[in-house]
Amino acid sequence: DKFFENFNYYKAIELYEKAVEKGDMSAHVLTRLGDAYYNNSISDKAAYWYGQALTEHKNIDPEYLYKYIQSLRSIGNYEEADKWFKELSAAQVGDSRLKGYNPDEVDIYNMLT
């Protein structure tokens, strides 16, 4: 955590991944891994670790769900992102970050890529 808190995400990633190898699948370790990759714009790895946290633990802070959705969209996995967006919308009624995004509407960006 010390490396993470001092923004040394690469060292933090190394140590958190060692913790996972030793069997520590706590929400703290999994979400910190997601955050460390997210903060370094390594979206595929961020999505993986946030996904692991959501699979292993049911009561994850909605902030991680938001970052998971962002990571999924960043790697082009719009369908999965939209599925999780609906869950986040139900959990975070009134969250201003969610305004203007409707996964049921056609995604222009997705159509252009």
C-alpha positions as a Markdown table, in Angstrom:
| # | Residue | x | y | z |
|---|---|---|---|---|
| 1 | Asp | 0.0 | 0.0 | 0.0 |
| 2 | Lys | 2.9 | 2.3 | 0.7 |
| 3 | Phe | 4.1 | 2.2 | -2.9 |
| 4 | Phe | 0.5 | 2.7 | -4.2 |
| 5 | Glu | -0.1 | 5.7 | -1.9 |
| 6 | Asn | 3.2 | 7.2 | -3.2 |
| 7 | Phe | 2.0 | 6.7 | -6.8 |
| 8 | Asn | 4.6 | 4.1 | -7.5 |
| 9 | Tyr | 2.1 | 1.9 | -9.2 |
| 10 | Tyr | 4.5 | -0.4 | -11.0 |
| 11 | Lys | 6.1 | -1.5 | -7.8 |
| 12 | Ala | 2.6 | -1.7 | -6.2 |
| 13 | Ile | 1.4 | -3.9 | -9.1 |
| 14 | Glu | 4.4 | -6.2 | -8.6 |
| 15 | Leu | 3.7 | -6.7 | -4.9 |
| 16 | Tyr | -0.1 | -7.0 | -5.2 |
| 17 | Glu | 0.3 | -9.6 | -7.9 |
| 18 | Lys | 2.7 | -11.6 | -5.6 |
| 19 | Ala | 0.0 | -11.4 | -2.9 |
| 20 | Val | -2.5 | -12.8 | -5.4 |
| 21 | Glu | -0.1 | -15.6 | -6.3 |
| 22 | Lys | 0.0 | -16.4 | -2.6 |
| 23 | Gly | -3.7 | -16.7 | -2.4 |
| 24 | Asp | -4.8 | -13.2 | -1.3 |
| 25 | Met | -7.9 | -12.5 | -3.3 |
| 26 | Ser | -9.2 | -9.8 | -0.9 |
| 27 | Ala | -11.3 | -7.0 | -2.3 |
| 28 | His | -8.6 | -4.6 | -1.2 |
| 29 | Val | -5.8 | -6.3 | -3.2 |
| 30 | Leu | -7.9 | -6.9 | -6.3 |
| 31 | Thr | -9.3 | -3.4 | -6.5 |
| 32 | Arg | -5.8 | -1.9 | -5.8 |
| 33 | Leu | -4.5 | -3.9 | -8.7 |
| 34 | Gly | -7.3 | -2.6 | -10.8 |
| 35 | Asp | -6.6 | 1.0 | -9.7 |
| 36 | Ala | -2.9 | 0.7 | -10.3 |
| 37 | Tyr | -3.4 | -0.4 | -13.9 |
| 38 | Tyr | -6.2 | 2.1 | -14.3 |
| 39 | Asn | -4.0 | 4.9 | -13.2 |
| 40 | Asn | -1.4 | 3.9 | -15.7 |
| 41 | Ser | -3.9 | 3.6 | -18.5 |
| 42 | Ile | -3.5 | -0.1 | -18.9 |
| 43 | Ser | -7.1 | -0.7 | -19.5 |
| 44 | Asp | -7.1 | -4.4 | -20.3 |
| 45 | Lys | -5.4 | -5.3 | -17.0 |
| 46 | Ala | -7.5 | -2.8 | -15.1 |
| 47 | Ala | -10.7 | -4.4 | -16.5 |
| 48 | Tyr | -9.3 | -7.9 | -15.6 |
| 49 | Trp | -8.6 | -7.1 | -12.0 |
| 50 | Tyr | -11.8 | -5.1 | -11.4 |
| 51 | Gly | -13.7 | -8.0 | -13.0 |
| 52 | Gln | -12.0 | -10.4 | -10.6 |
| 53 | Ala | -13.0 | -8.2 | -7.6 |
| 54 | Leu | -16.6 | -8.1 | -8.8 |
| 55 | Thr | -16.6 | -11.9 | -9.3 |
| 56 | Glu | -15.0 | -12.7 | -5.9 |
| 57 | His | -16.8 | -10.1 | -3.8 |
| 58 | Lys | -20.4 | -9.0 | -3.9 |
| 59 | Asn | -20.3 | -5.7 | -2.0 |
| 60 | Ile | -17.7 | -3.8 | -4.0 |
| 61 | Asp | -17.8 | 0.0 | -3.8 |
| 62 | Pro | -19.7 | 1.4 | -6.8 |
| 63 | Glu | -16.6 | 3.5 | -7.6 |
| 64 | Tyr | -14.8 | 0.4 | -8.7 |
| 65 | Leu | -17.8 | -0.6 | -10.8 |
| 66 | Tyr | -17.6 | 2.8 | -12.5 |
| 67 | Lys | -13.9 | 2.3 | -13.2 |
| 68 | Tyr | -14.6 | -1.2 | -14.5 |
| 69 | Ile | -17.1 | 0.1 | -17.0 |
| 70 | Gln | -14.6 | 2.8 | -18.1 |
| 71 | Ser | -11.9 | 0.2 | -18.6 |
| 72 | Leu | -14.3 | -2.1 | -20.5 |
| 73 | Arg | -15.3 | 0.8 | -22.8 |
| 74 | Ser | -11.6 | 1.7 | -23.3 |
| 75 | Ile | -10.8 | -1.7 | -24.6 |
| 76 | Gly | -13.9 | -1.8 | -26.8 |
| 77 | Asn | -16.0 | -4.2 | -24.8 |
| 78 | Tyr | -19.2 | -2.1 | -25.0 |
| 79 | Glu | -21.6 | -4.9 | -24.5 |
| 80 | Glu | -20.2 | -5.9 | -21.2 |
| 81 | Ala | -19.8 | -2.3 | -20.1 |
| 82 | Asp | -23.4 | -1.6 | -20.9 |
| 83 | Lys | -24.5 | -4.6 | -18.8 |
| 84 | Trp | -22.6 | -3.3 | -15.8 |
| 85 | Phe | -23.7 | 0.3 | -16.5 |
| 86 | Lys | -27.3 | -0.8 | -15.8 |
| 87 | Glu | -26.2 | -2.3 | -12.5 |
| 88 | Leu | -24.3 | 0.9 | -11.5 |
| 89 | Ser | -27.3 | 3.0 | -12.5 |
| 90 | Ala | -29.5 | 1.0 | -10.2 |
| 91 | Ala | -27.0 | 1.4 | -7.3 |
| 92 | Gln | -26.0 | 5.0 | -7.9 |
| 93 | Val | -29.2 | 6.9 | -8.7 |
| 94 | Gly | -28.4 | 10.5 | -9.2 |
| 95 | Asp | -24.7 | 10.1 | -10.0 |
| 96 | Ser | -23.8 | 12.9 | -12.3 |
| 97 | Arg | -21.2 | 10.8 | -14.1 |
| 98 | Leu | -24.0 | 8.7 | -15.5 |
| 99 | Lys | -26.0 | 11.5 | -17.0 |
| 100 | Gly | -26.3 | 11.5 | -20.8 |
| 101 | Tyr | -25.2 | 7.9 | -21.2 |
| 102 | Asn | -27.9 | 5.4 | -22.2 |
| 103 | Pro | -26.6 | 2.0 | -23.2 |
| 104 | Asp | -29.9 | 1.2 | -24.9 |
| 105 | Glu | -29.2 | 3.9 | -27.5 |
| 106 | Val | -26.9 | 3.3 | -30.5 |
| 107 | Asp | -23.3 | 4.0 | -29.6 |
| 108 | Ile | -22.0 | 6.3 | -32.4 |
| 109 | Tyr | -18.3 | 5.7 | -31.4 |
| 110 | Asn | -18.8 | 2.0 | -31.6 |
| 111 | Met | -20.3 | 2.3 | -35.1 |
| 112 | Leu | -17.3 | 4.3 | -36.4 |
| 113 | Thr | -14.7 | 1.9 | -35.1 |
